[in-house]
Amino acid sequence: MERNPTSGEIAVIAGGGVCLVFSFLPFYSGNLGLSNRNAWNAGLFPVATLIVLFAVAAAVIVLLVRFANVRYPAAGVLGFSLNALLLALTFFAAILAAAYLLVDRGVAYDLGIGYWFVLLGAIASLVGAVIMTNEATQRA
């Protein structure tokens, strides 16, 4: 089995890594001397953290299938093929990240550097999943 990852796999893995690393930096930064909040803080915990968890889950799945010789079941998991599962995870990560652009933050907070990199990581993961889907259809 070939060990070199494809460009789609690299994008999913890198996007998940970027999301994980930058989730610890300020997701919201206080502009009135208020404290910064990262994606793991109580006020943002379930929703902002899901962005990171979905992107990291997709990256871990790709890593396991590519490098750890884990075989994804041919029938899929809960009816999802590998590419469909990756598309679902990364799509929801990207949509949740983009939704934070519409959230009313009030005057006290702005989006922090952590948010912008989490958004870029989620989008990179989605692009990688789309590339992987296209690569799979070209091989078939």
Buried (B, 14 or more C-beta within 10 A) or exposed (E): EEEEBBEBBBBBBBBBBBBBBBBEBBBBBBEEEEEBBBBEBEEBEEEBBBBBBBBBBBBBBBBEBBEEEEEBEEEEEEEBBBBBBBBBBBBBBBEBBEEBEEEEEEEEBEBBEBBBBBBBBBBBBBBBBBBBBEBBEEEE
